[in-house]
Amino acid sequence: MMKSTLSIEEINDIDELRKLINILNNKIELIESGKKALCDLIFRKCKLICPSCHSNSVNKNGKYKGKQNYICKECKKKFNGLTNSVFHHTHLSFKQIEQAFECILHLFSIRKTAQIMKVSTKTAFTLRHKIISCLKDIINSFILNGDIKLDEYYTSINLKGTKKENMPRMSKKRTSHGNKKRGISSHKICIVSGCDEFDNMFFTISGTGPVTSDMIKNYVVPRIRNVKKIITDCKSSYESVAKEKNWNLKQIKSGTYTDDDNNNLAEINSLHQQLDIFLSNFRGVSTKHLQQYLDLFCFLKYLNWTLDYSDQLIKFRNKICIKNTDINYLNVCDNYSNLNFYDIYKDYNFHPLKTTT
Ligand SMILES: [Zn+2]
């Protein structure tokens, strides 16, 4: 028999090793098939706080189906380790949850994810959105500083998944790559974006139509600090904000790639191209979920830049499992963008099916 004091490196007997692998495989199988493991996973990684009022003064409150329940001493609400987490209200096993994370890393479609997880597309869709909704806090904590490049990314509104009776306009036939119209119409979504010399970045939906100084003030300014230099193209909306905020602003003239001091927008332009490819993987992202996908784009870049592929899944899972989400099966199709489609299309005066009273 193997001595417990022996370390794995010291075991050279192949039969002993095979026995050990069997024991480990059985243990992994046990964890993968169970849901209790998720609870343990969460508790290993985070402090025990109440999901409602965030108080850390909580008491144990009995067990249910092997799961420890708790009660908050402040607000008296009862909860367990899964409450408000990605894993709340799912009957999925640990293995299926891991597959969901893996499918997101591989940019698989919902249909393919559902096949791999052996669940319905709606279940796969809901879990994906629960997971990526948790990225918001992480992404918003990335603050740009030093040398910063700013630009905007424009894309068409996509009303995929909007019920007929909620449509603000007639549905459009899908075009392969958006429309090629020149200029920026008021029906284009403006995504303000930036990156800095330390690989921090942000992509935020700021409204529709060409970028305005208000959009920059509301969505760009909060994301930057300790500015050394800001490089943009020659839009005047940046100029007025720069004056107000005392930025050292370098603007690249249109039609040129660089100025005399070799300031350029190469990195941010390249990120825009990568975002194009990323979004096309999902065959048209609905605008109401677009911000979540932009967060995912930033997060996957961050993983790629900081970790080997083999560590990415674990980091992704561990970061997400301690976060709270309010997305569930019923509200997953709500509009999570900061856009009001009725306002954007109000000039259409379109009343679908129902006549307003
Ligand atoms: Zn509480």
Boltz pocket constraint, residues with backbone or C-beta under 6 A from the ligand:
constraints:
  - pocket:
      binder: B
      contacts: [[A, 50], [A, 51], [A, 52], [A, 53], [A, 54], [A, 55], [A, 72], [A, 73], [A, 74], [A, 75], [A, 76], [A, 77]]
      max_distance: 6.0
